[in-house]
Every structure is written in C-alpha cells, then in structure tokens.
Amino acid sequence: MRQTKEMMKKITSSSLIDELKCRKRVLRRLDYCTPEDVILIKGRVALKLLGFADELLLTEMLFDGFFNDLNVYQIAALLSCMRTEILPKLSEELSKPLKTMQEFAKKIATVSKETKLEIDEKVYIEKFRPNLMDVIYSWTKGKSFSEISKMTDAFEGSIIRCMRQIS
C-alpha cells in the first residue's frame, strides 16, 4: 500500500512538473519572462490582471494596442465575454472586436500547443462568450436596468455580477 502511494505521488508530481515546464515555455514564447525566469513587463501586467479573467489574453490585447481603437462601450461589452453563458446575435460594432479577441485566444492556444501544454484550442476560444455583450454595451450607453433586463433571458443577478466584475 505504501509503495503504491509513493508511486502515485511520484507520478502526480512528475506530471505537475511537466505541466509547469510547458507553462513556463508558453510564458517565455509570449515574452512574459526571460529564459532565466525573470518576469518582464508583460508578466507584471498579467499579474495585475490575475483573477479577473484570462490574464494572458487580456495582456496580449493590451500590449497589441487592441483597445485603442475601441470605445469604452465596446470595451465593457467585450470584457463581459469572459463571464457569461447565454449567446446573442451581435451587431457588427461588437462582432468585429469579439472576432479579434478570439484571434488573440487562438494565438495563445497555438503557442501553448507548440510548447506541449495540453490545451483544447476550440474549448479555450469558446470560453470567451459574447453572451451579455449587447446588454453591457446598452447599459454603458445609458439604458436603464429594466430596459437591458428585457434584452436577455439571463438572470438579473448574472447581469449585475457581470457588471460588477468588469467595473
């Protein structure tokens, strides 16, 4: 029994070490740290975003200047993609930034795969859902809560939670 437990411990720690090595390769390839594991400016920015959503995706978008061409309403709507579940039909004003954000996600998934980090590209990209984009967009443009609540089947609490997380 003891030998089996020790063997399982070795296997688990070995797989975790392998995953850690892959994650470090991703960070190096995306210029978040040096080969000596010194954290670079992109890494520091990603650390500040820790816990909000996908730190790598947001950092890549920031450093690429992606948000520079968007208005505050589009940005708020786009950030809502990281927190919701219900899929809407989007206007072109919102669908273009969403498509670009998904391209950034694809880049991160590709680099992750190349560094042998197990990732399902489709699942990773699809986790950024535009479910409340139109609702958040309308709210930031001044519509009342009762008006935006009628735009979706999402629970009011889900809308409020999304608003609080992006503000």
Backbone as a printed PyTorch tensor [residue, N CA C, xyz], in Angstrom:
tensor([[[  0.8270,  -1.1870,   0.0000],
         [  0.0000,   0.0000,   0.0000],
         [  0.8740,   1.2550,   0.0000]],

        [[  1.9050,   1.2320,   0.8400],
         [  2.8070,   2.3640,   0.9360],
         [  3.5490,   2.5880,  -0.3830]],

        [[  3.9920,   1.4870,  -0.9970],
         [  4.7000,   1.5910,  -2.2760],
         [  3.7900,   2.1880,  -3.3480]],

        [[  2.5490,   1.7540,  -3.3610],
         [  1.5830,   2.2860,  -4.3300],
         [  1.3710,   3.7720,  -4.1010]],

        [[  1.2270,   4.2010,  -2.8530],
         [  1.0470,   5.6160,  -2.5400],
         [  2.2610,   6.4310,  -2.9800]],

        [[  3.4510,   5.9140,  -2.7310],
         [  4.6740,   6.6160,  -3.1280],
         [  4.7770,   6.7080,  -4.6530]],

        [[  4.3980,   5.6160,  -5.3200],
         [  4.4310,   5.6120,  -6.7800],
         [  3.4330,   6.6340,  -7.3310]],

        [[  2.2390,   6.6980,  -6.7600],
         [  1.2310,   7.6650,  -7.2030],
         [  1.7140,   9.0920,  -6.9590]],

        [[  2.3700,   9.3230,  -5.8500],
         [  2.9070,  10.6430,  -5.5170],
         [  3.9490,  11.0720,  -6.5550]],

        [[  4.8210,  10.1430,  -6.9360],
         [  5.8500,  10.4330,  -7.9410],
         [  5.2260,  10.7530,  -9.2940]],

        [[  4.2260,   9.9720,  -9.6710],
         [  3.5540,  10.1780, -10.9580],
         [  2.8690,  11.5410, -10.9770]],

        [[  2.1610,  11.8560,  -9.8990],
         [  1.4540,  13.1290,  -9.8150],
         [  2.4280,  14.2930,  -9.8550]],

        [[  3.4880,  14.2370,  -9.0600],
         [  4.4330,  15.3430,  -9.0310],
         [  5.1680,  15.4510, -10.3630]],

        [[  5.4160,  14.3250, -11.0060],
         [  6.0750,  14.3340, -12.3120],
         [  5.1990,  15.0160, -13.3580]],

        [[  3.9090,  14.7040, -13.3760],
         [  3.0210,  15.3180, -14.3630],
         [  2.8440,  16.8060, -14.0810]],

        [[  2.8270,  17.1890, -12.8030],
         [  2.7240,  18.6070, -12.4570],
         [  3.9810,  19.3660, -12.8750]],

        [[  5.1300,  18.7350, -12.7090],
         [  6.3850,  19.3600, -13.1210],
         [  6.4080,  19.5260, -14.6370]],

        [[  5.9440,  18.5070, -15.3480],
         [  5.8850,  18.6020, -16.8110],
         [  4.9620,  19.7400, -17.2460]],

        [[  3.8150,  19.8610, -16.5910],
         [  2.8820,  20.9440, -16.9240],
         [  3.5100,  22.3040, -16.5990]],

        [[  4.1880,  22.3970, -15.4800],
         [  4.8580,  23.6420, -15.1120],
         [  5.8900,  24.0380, -16.1650]],

        [[  6.6640,  23.0710, -16.6300],
         [  7.6660,  23.3470, -17.6640],
         [  7.0020,  23.8600, -18.9390]],

        [[  5.8890,  23.2460, -19.3160],
         [  5.1590,  23.6900, -20.5150],
         [  4.6350,  25.1100, -20.3320]],

        [[  4.0740,  25.3920, -19.1670],
         [  3.5420,  26.7360, -18.9020],
         [  4.6540,  27.7830, -18.9290]],

        [[  5.8150,  27.4260, -18.4170],
         [  6.9520,  28.3550, -18.4490],
         [  7.3930,  28.6070, -19.8930]],

        [[  7.3540,  27.5800, -20.7330],
         [  7.7010,  27.7700, -22.1470],
         [  6.7140,  28.7090, -22.8230]],

        [[  5.4220,  28.5820, -22.4830],
         [  4.4120,  29.4910, -23.0380],
         [  4.7540,  30.9220, -22.6450]],

        [[  5.0330,  31.1360, -21.3770],
         [  5.3400,  32.4890, -20.9000],
         [  6.5980,  33.0480, -21.5650]],

        [[  7.5850,  32.2120, -21.7740],
         [  8.8080,  32.6760, -22.4600],
         [  8.5190,  33.0300, -23.9100]],

        [[  7.7800,  32.1670, -24.6000],
         [  7.4810,  32.4090, -26.0200],
         [  6.6590,  33.6690, -26.2280]],

        [[  5.7950,  34.0010, -25.2630],
         [  4.9540,  35.1880, -25.3700],
         [  5.6170,  36.4190, -24.7320]],

        [[  6.8810,  36.2780, -24.3140],
         [  7.6710,  37.3730, -23.7230],
         [  7.1240,  37.8810, -22.3940]],

        [[  6.7100,  36.9680, -21.5410],
         [  6.2790,  37.3260, -20.1910],
         [  7.4420,  37.1840, -19.2080]],

        [[  8.4430,  36.3740, -19.5940],
         [  9.6330,  36.2240, -18.7590],
         [ 10.8070,  35.8250, -19.6490]],

        [[ 12.0000,  35.9440, -19.0830],
         [ 13.2190,  35.5910, -19.8020],
         [ 13.4960,  34.0950, -19.6250]],

        [[ 14.4560,  33.5520, -20.3770],
         [ 14.8240,  32.1430, -20.1730],
         [ 15.3280,  31.8580, -18.7540]],

        [[ 15.7770,  32.9150, -18.0620],
         [ 16.2400,  32.7630, -16.6790],
         [ 15.0940,  32.9630, -15.6830]],

        [[ 13.8730,  33.0510, -16.1900],
         [ 12.6550,  33.2180, -15.3810],
         [ 12.5550,  34.5770, -14.6910]],

        [[ 13.1500,  35.5910, -15.2980],
         [ 12.9770,  36.9550, -14.8040],
         [ 11.6870,  37.4840, -15.4350]],

        [[ 10.7810,  37.9790, -14.6050],
         [  9.4900,  38.4550, -15.1050],
         [  9.6780,  39.7850, -15.8180]],

        [[  9.1600,  39.8520, -17.0410],
         [  9.2280,  41.0650, -17.8540],
         [  7.9580,  41.8890, -17.6620]],

        [[  7.8940,  43.0450, -18.3090],
         [  6.7670,  43.9580, -18.1330],
         [  5.4230,  43.2910, -18.4510]],

        [[  5.3670,  42.4880, -19.5100],
         [  4.1080,  41.7990, -19.8300],
         [  3.7060,  40.8620, -18.7010]],

        [[  4.6710,  40.2250, -18.0960],
         [  4.3910,  39.3420, -16.9720],
         [  3.8630,  40.1060, -15.7710]],

        [[  4.3980,  41.2760, -15.5490],
         [  3.9370,  42.1030, -14.4230],
         [  2.5000,  42.5800, -14.6560]],

        [[  2.2030,  42.9450, -15.8860],
         [  0.8340,  43.3580, -16.2060],
         [ -0.1240,  42.1850, -16.0170]],

        [[  0.2570,  41.0220, -16.5050],
         [ -0.5920,  39.8360, -16.3610],
         [ -0.8470,  39.5260, -14.8800]],

        [[  0.1610,  39.7300, -14.0410],
         [ -0.0240,  39.5010, -12.6100],
         [ -1.0710,  40.4410, -12.0210]],

        [[ -1.1170,  41.6690, -12.5030],
         [ -2.1110,  42.6400, -12.0140],
         [ -3.5260,  42.2350, -12.4260]],

        [[ -3.6320,  41.5080, -13.5280],
         [ -4.9400,  41.0760, -14.0220],
         [ -5.3670,  39.7300, -13.4490]],

        [[ -4.5170,  39.1260, -12.6540],
         [ -4.7680,  37.8120, -12.0880],
         [ -6.1080,  37.7650, -11.3710]],

        [[ -6.9130,  36.8050, -11.7430],
         [ -8.1960,  36.6130, -11.0980],
         [ -9.3590,  37.2800, -11.8050]],

        [[ -9.1010,  38.2490, -12.6780],
         [-10.2130,  38.8890, -13.3750],
         [-10.7770,  37.9570, -14.4250]],

        [[ -9.9150,  37.4970, -15.2840],
         [-10.3420,  36.6360, -16.3880],
         [ -9.1070,  35.9040, -16.8810]],

        [[ -8.9300,  35.8360, -18.1610],
         [ -7.7610,  35.1950, -18.7440],
         [ -6.6440,  36.2350, -18.8410]],

        [[ -5.6910,  36.1360, -17.9400],
         [ -4.6300,  37.1360, -17.8390],
         [ -3.8100,  37.2410, -19.1210]],

        [[ -3.4820,  36.1030, -19.7300],
         [ -2.6690,  36.1370, -20.9400],
         [ -3.4090,  36.8220, -22.0870]],

        [[ -4.6660,  36.4840, -22.2450],
         [ -5.4490,  37.0700, -23.3340],
         [ -5.5610,  38.5820, -23.1660]],

        [[ -5.9280,  39.0340, -21.9820],
         [ -6.0630,  40.4780, -21.7600],
         [ -4.7320,  41.2050, -21.9430]],

        [[ -3.6540,  40.6060, -21.4630],
         [ -2.3350,  41.2370, -21.5990],
         [ -1.9240,  41.3220, -23.0630]],

        [[ -2.1500,  40.2580, -23.8260],
         [ -1.8210,  40.2930, -25.2500],
         [ -2.6040,  41.3970, -25.9620]],

        [[ -3.8760,  41.5130, -25.6180],
         [ -4.7200,  42.5360, -26.2440],
         [ -4.2430,  43.9410, -25.8590]],

        [[ -3.8730,  44.1190, -24.6000],
         [ -3.3730,  45.4260, -24.1420],
         [ -2.0830,  45.8150, -24.8650]],

        [[ -1.1370,  44.8940, -24.9010],
         [  0.1630,  45.2060, -25.4930],
         [  0.1020,  45.3620, -27.0090]],

        [[ -0.8910,  44.7710, -27.6210],
         [ -1.0660,  44.9300, -29.0600],
         [ -1.7480,  46.2590, -29.3940]],

        [[ -2.2790,  46.9370, -28.3930],
         [ -2.9920,  48.1850, -28.6270],
         [ -4.4070,  47.9740, -29.1240]],

        [[ -4.9210,  46.7730, -28.9520],
         [ -6.2430,  46.4220, -29.4540],
         [ -7.3360,  47.3460, -28.9290]],

        [[ -7.2610,  47.7020, -27.6540],
         [ -8.3100,  48.5250, -27.0490],
         [ -8.2690,  49.9780, -27.5100]],

        [[ -7.1640,  50.4050, -28.1060],
         [ -7.0210,  51.8010, -28.5330],
         [ -8.0800,  52.2290, -29.5400]],

        [[ -8.5060,  51.3200, -30.3790],
         [ -9.4740,  51.6520, -31.4310],
         [-10.9240,  51.4140, -31.0130]],

        [[-11.1320,  50.9910, -29.7870],
         [-12.4920,  50.7120, -29.3160],
         [-12.9590,  51.8220, -28.3900]],

        [[-14.2650,  52.0430, -28.3830],
         [-14.7920,  53.0000, -27.4180],
         [-15.0540,  52.2760, -26.1010]],

        [[-15.3170,  53.0420, -25.0530],
         [-15.4930,  52.4720, -23.7260],
         [-16.6670,  51.4990, -23.6840]],

        [[-17.6790,  51.7290, -24.4910],
         [-18.8450,  50.8520, -24.5280],
         [-18.4790,  49.4910, -25.1100]],

        [[-17.6920,  49.5150, -26.1790],
         [-17.2550,  48.2660, -26.7960],
         [-16.3410,  47.4860, -25.8470]],

        [[-15.4620,  48.1940, -25.1530],
         [-14.5400,  47.5310, -24.2270],
         [-15.3180,  46.8340, -23.1140]],

        [[-16.2670,  47.5520, -22.5170],
         [-17.0740,  46.9560, -21.4440],
         [-17.8260,  45.7360, -21.9670]],

        [[-18.4000,  45.8490, -23.1510],
         [-19.1470,  44.7320, -23.7310],
         [-18.2240,  43.5390, -23.9970]],

        [[-17.0240,  43.8250, -24.5090],
         [-16.0650,  42.7640, -24.8090],
         [-15.6100,  42.0550, -23.5330]],

        [[-15.3620,  42.8100, -22.4840],
         [-14.9430,  42.2010, -21.2230],
         [-16.0160,  41.2920, -20.6420]],

        [[-17.2620,  41.5690, -20.9660],
         [-18.3420,  40.7160, -20.4610],
         [-18.2680,  39.3060, -21.0470]],

        [[-17.5680,  39.1360, -22.1430],
         [-17.4380,  37.8120, -22.7750],
         [-16.7310,  36.8150, -21.8690]],

        [[-16.0120,  37.3120, -20.9260],
         [-15.2190,  36.4350, -20.0810],
         [-16.0050,  35.9300, -18.8840]],

        [[-17.2740,  36.2840, -18.7800],
         [-18.0180,  35.9660, -17.5710],
         [-19.4260,  35.4320, -17.7700]],

        [[-19.9070,  35.1580, -18.9570],
         [-21.3220,  34.8510, -19.1360],
         [-21.5690,  33.5750, -19.9320]],

        [[-22.8400,  33.1740, -20.0650],
         [-23.2040,  31.8870, -20.6650],
         [-24.1850,  31.9090, -21.8390]],

        [[-24.9980,  32.9320, -22.0240],
         [-26.0980,  32.9130, -22.9990],
         [-25.6680,  33.6050, -24.2940]],

        [[-25.8560,  32.9820, -25.4550],
         [-25.3440,  33.5170, -26.7150],
         [-26.3600,  34.3960, -27.4530]],

        [[-25.9690,  35.6500, -27.8040],
         [-26.8550,  36.5530, -28.5330],
         [-26.4420,  36.6730, -29.9920]],

        [[-27.2000,  37.4370, -30.7430],
         [-26.7960,  37.8310, -32.0890],
         [-26.2490,  39.2530, -31.9580]],

        [[-25.0220,  39.4640, -32.4260],
         [-24.3410,  40.7390, -32.2010],
         [-24.3360,  41.6400, -33.4240]],

        [[-24.2930,  42.9450, -33.1680],
         [-24.1350,  43.9190, -34.2430],
         [-22.6920,  43.8570, -34.7340]],

        [[-22.4310,  44.4430, -35.8890],
         [-21.0750,  44.4490, -36.4380],
         [-20.1180,  45.2150, -35.5290]],

        [[-20.6270,  46.2480, -34.8610],
         [-19.8010,  47.0560, -33.9650],
         [-19.2380,  46.2220, -32.8150]],

        [[-19.9440,  45.1720, -32.4360],
         [-19.4710,  44.2920, -31.3690],
         [-18.8460,  43.0050, -31.9020]],

        [[-19.2970,  42.5380, -33.0470],
         [-18.7890,  41.2600, -33.5600],
         [-17.3380,  41.3680, -34.0380]],

        [[-16.9360,  42.5140, -34.5680],
         [-15.5440,  42.6590, -35.0170],
         [-14.5570,  42.5770, -33.8580]],

        [[-14.7640,  43.3430, -32.7620],
         [-13.8350,  43.1990, -31.6350],
         [-13.8420,  41.7880, -31.0370]],

        [[-15.0080,  41.1400, -31.0050],
         [-15.0890,  39.7750, -30.4960],
         [-14.2370,  38.8460, -31.3530]],

        [[-14.3410,  38.9720, -32.6620],
         [-13.5630,  38.1260, -33.5730],
         [-12.0620,  38.3300, -33.3480]],

        [[-11.6580,  39.5880, -33.1680],
         [-10.2450,  39.8710, -32.9230],
         [ -9.7940,  39.2790, -31.5930]],

        [[-10.6340,  39.3860, -30.5660],
         [-10.2950,  38.8050, -29.2740],
         [-10.1360,  37.2920, -29.4110]],

        [[-10.9860,  36.6530, -30.1930],
         [-10.8800,  35.2110, -30.4050],
         [ -9.5990,  34.8580, -31.1590]],

        [[ -9.1310,  35.7490, -32.0200],
         [ -7.8570,  35.5230, -32.7140],
         [ -6.6900,  35.5700, -31.7320]],

        [[ -6.7520,  36.4930, -30.7690],
         [ -5.7250,  36.5370, -29.7210],
         [ -5.7540,  35.2270, -28.9280]],

        [[ -6.9310,  34.7480, -28.5940],
         [ -7.0710,  33.4930, -27.8510],
         [ -6.4860,  32.3320, -28.6610]],

        [[ -6.7080,  32.3460, -29.9660],
         [ -6.1660,  31.2920, -30.8300],
         [ -4.6420,  31.3140, -30.8160]],

        [[ -4.0630,  32.5130, -30.8170],
         [ -2.6020,  32.6530, -30.7660],
         [ -2.0580,  32.0290, -29.4790]],

        [[ -2.7080,  32.3280, -28.3630],
         [ -2.2610,  31.7850, -27.0840],
         [ -2.4090,  30.2610, -27.0760]],

        [[ -3.4920,  29.7530, -27.6110],
         [ -3.6990,  28.3060, -27.6740],
         [ -2.6460,  27.6490, -28.5640]],

        [[ -2.3130,  28.2800, -29.6820],
         [ -1.3000,  27.7410, -30.5920],
         [  0.0570,  27.6680, -29.9170]],

        [[  0.4420,  28.7560, -29.2520],
         [  1.7310,  28.7690, -28.5430],
         [  1.7200,  27.7170, -27.4350]],

        [[  0.6170,  27.5870, -26.7490],
         [  0.5220,  26.5790, -25.6890],
         [  0.7000,  25.1750, -26.2430]],

        [[  0.0660,  24.8990, -27.3720],
         [  0.2140,  23.5770, -28.0090],
         [  1.6530,  23.3380, -28.4460]],

        [[  2.2600,  24.3620, -29.0460],
         [  3.6360,  24.2320, -29.5320],
         [  4.6070,  23.9500, -28.4020]],

        [[  4.2920,  24.4060, -27.2070],
         [  5.1570,  24.1700, -26.0620],
         [  4.7450,  22.9180, -25.2910]],

        [[  3.8970,  22.1240, -25.9330],
         [  3.4500,  20.8310, -25.4100],
         [  2.5700,  20.9330, -24.1740]],

        [[  1.8990,  22.0640, -24.0010],
         [  0.9180,  22.2060, -22.9330],
         [ -0.4050,  21.7110, -23.4800]],

        [[ -1.0100,  20.7710, -22.7900],
         [ -2.2620,  20.2030, -23.2820],
         [ -3.3640,  21.2460, -23.1920]],

        [[ -3.9200,  21.5810, -24.3440],
         [ -4.9970,  22.5600, -24.3970],
         [ -5.8820,  22.2420, -25.5930]],

        [[ -7.1480,  22.3340, -25.3940],
         [ -8.0910,  22.1510, -26.4860],
         [ -8.3980,  23.5430, -27.0240]],

        [[ -7.8550,  23.8490, -28.1880],
         [ -7.9700,  25.1880, -28.7620],
         [ -9.4250,  25.6380, -28.8750]],

        [[-10.2700,  24.7680, -29.3510],
         [-11.6740,  25.1190, -29.5340],
         [-12.3410,  25.4490, -28.1970]],

        [[-12.1040,  24.6370, -27.1990],
         [-12.6880,  24.8600, -25.8730],
         [-12.1650,  26.1620, -25.2850]],

        [[-10.8670,  26.4160, -25.4460],
         [-10.2640,  27.6430, -24.9160],
         [-10.8950,  28.8760, -25.5650]],

        [[-11.0150,  28.8670, -26.8640],
         [-11.5830,  30.0090, -27.5830],
         [-13.0590,  30.2000, -27.2360]],

        [[-13.7770,  29.0990, -27.1220],
         [-15.2130,  29.1820, -26.8520],
         [-15.5440,  29.5940, -25.4190]],

        [[-14.5400,  29.6110, -24.5430],
         [-14.8410,  30.0300, -23.1730],
         [-15.0610,  31.5390, -23.0870]],

        [[-14.7180,  32.2730, -24.1290],
         [-14.9550,  33.7160, -24.1740],
         [-16.2320,  33.9380, -24.9640]],

        [[-17.3300,  33.9900, -24.2480],
         [-18.6540,  34.0200, -24.8640],
         [-19.2280,  35.4300, -24.8870]],

        [[-19.8640,  35.7770, -25.9840],
         [-20.4390,  37.1230, -26.1240],
         [-21.8460,  37.2440, -25.5400]],

        [[-22.1300,  36.4470, -24.5580],
         [-23.4890,  36.2920, -24.0460],
         [-24.1660,  37.5820, -23.6140]],

        [[-23.4490,  38.4420, -22.9250],
         [-24.0580,  39.6750, -22.4410],
         [-23.4500,  40.9160, -23.0950]],

        [[-22.7380,  40.7390, -24.1790],
         [-22.0850,  41.8800, -24.8160],
         [-23.0750,  42.9870, -25.1630]],

        [[-24.1590,  42.6260, -25.8240],
         [-25.1250,  43.6480, -26.2310],
         [-25.8050,  44.2860, -25.0240]],

        [[-26.0190,  43.5170, -23.9820],
         [-26.6410,  44.0290, -22.7630],
         [-25.7070,  45.0280, -22.0780]],

        [[-24.4470,  44.6420, -21.8890],
         [-23.4750,  45.5270, -21.2360],
         [-23.2290,  46.7670, -22.0930]],

        [[-23.1690,  46.5840, -23.3850],
         [-22.9920,  47.7070, -24.3040],
         [-24.1290,  48.7160, -24.1320]],

        [[-25.3480,  48.2360, -24.1110],
         [-26.5170,  49.1130, -23.9600],
         [-26.5230,  49.7920, -22.5900]],

        [[-26.1310,  49.0700, -21.5580],
         [-26.0800,  49.6370, -20.2150],
         [-25.0600,  50.7730, -20.1390]],

        [[-23.8610,  50.5360, -20.7250],
         [-22.8410,  51.5830, -20.6770],
         [-23.2300,  52.7940, -21.5210]],

        [[-24.1190,  52.5910, -22.4720],
         [-24.6000,  53.7040, -23.3050],
         [-25.7730,  54.4420, -22.6430]],

        [[-26.2020,  53.9940, -21.4590],
         [-27.2020,  54.7400, -20.7240],
         [-28.5810,  54.1300, -20.5920]],

        [[-28.8060,  52.9350, -21.1350],
         [-30.1230,  52.3090, -20.9630],
         [-30.3250,  51.9200, -19.5050]],

        [[-31.5600,  51.9310, -19.0780],
         [-31.8690,  51.5760, -17.6940],
         [-31.7370,  50.0670, -17.4940]],

        [[-31.6410,  49.6810, -16.2170],
         [-31.5230,  48.2650, -15.9040],
         [-32.7610,  47.5010, -16.3610]],

        [[-33.9320,  48.1090, -16.2070],
         [-35.1530,  47.4120, -16.6370],
         [-35.1550,  47.1970, -18.1480]],

        [[-34.6110,  48.1530, -18.9070],
         [-34.5490,  48.0010, -20.3680],
         [-33.5900,  46.8780, -20.7590]],

        [[-32.4210,  46.8630, -20.1300],
         [-31.4430,  45.8400, -20.5290],
         [-31.8570,  44.4600, -20.0380]],

        [[-32.5980,  44.3990, -18.9420],
         [-33.0730,  43.1020, -18.4370],
         [-33.9940,  42.4300, -19.4400]],

        [[-34.7120,  43.2420, -20.1960],
         [-35.6380,  42.7010, -21.2010],
         [-34.9110,  42.1970, -22.4510]],

        [[-33.6390,  42.5460, -22.5860],
         [-32.8680,  42.1610, -23.7690],
         [-32.3580,  40.7240, -23.7010]],

        [[-32.4290,  40.1040, -22.5340],
         [-31.8230,  38.7910, -22.3510],
         [-32.6750,  37.9120, -21.4450]],

        [[-32.4250,  36.6170, -21.5300],
         [-33.0750,  35.6660, -20.6300],
         [-32.2130,  35.4070, -19.3900]],

        [[-31.0400,  36.0580, -19.3370],
         [-30.1480,  35.8660, -18.1930],
         [-30.8020,  36.3880, -16.9220]],

        [[-30.4890,  35.7490, -15.8200],
         [-30.9910,  36.2040, -14.5370],
         [-30.4340,  37.5930, -14.2350]],

        [[-31.2200,  38.3960, -13.5430],
         [-30.7830,  39.7490, -13.1910],
         [-29.4950,  39.7180, -12.3810]],

        [[-29.3800,  38.7350, -11.4990],
         [-28.1700,  38.5950, -10.6950],
         [-26.9370,  38.3380, -11.5460]],

        [[-27.1030,  37.5850, -12.6310],
         [-25.9750,  37.3140, -13.5380],
         [-25.5350,  38.5820, -14.2440]],

        [[-26.5020,  39.4080, -14.6050],
         [-26.1750,  40.6780, -15.2640],
         [-25.4120,  41.5790, -14.2870]],

        [[-25.9260,  41.6840, -13.0760],
         [-25.2720,  42.5260, -12.0670],
         [-23.8790,  42.0140, -11.7430]],

        [[-23.7330,  40.7010, -11.6080],
         [-22.4160,  40.1150, -11.3320],
         [-21.4430,  40.4530, -12.4480]],

        [[-21.8810,  40.3550, -13.6690],
         [-21.0290,  40.6810, -14.8190],
         [-20.6240,  42.1480, -14.7710]],

        [[-21.5830,  43.0240, -14.5010],
         [-21.2950,  44.4620, -14.4210],
         [-20.2600,  44.7580, -13.3330]],

        [[-20.4270,  44.1360, -12.1900],
         [-19.5150,  44.3860, -11.0740],
         [-18.1180,  43.8780, -11.3840]],

        [[-18.0100,  42.7650, -12.0860],
         [-16.7100,  42.1800, -12.3670],
         [-15.9280,  42.9900, -13.3910]],

        [[-16.6140,  43.6850, -14.2800],
         [-15.8920,  44.4550, -15.2940],
         [-15.7200,  45.9160, -14.9180]],

        [[-16.3550,  46.3400, -13.8400],
         [-16.2210,  47.7600, -13.4680],
         [-15.1510,  47.9670, -12.4370]]])
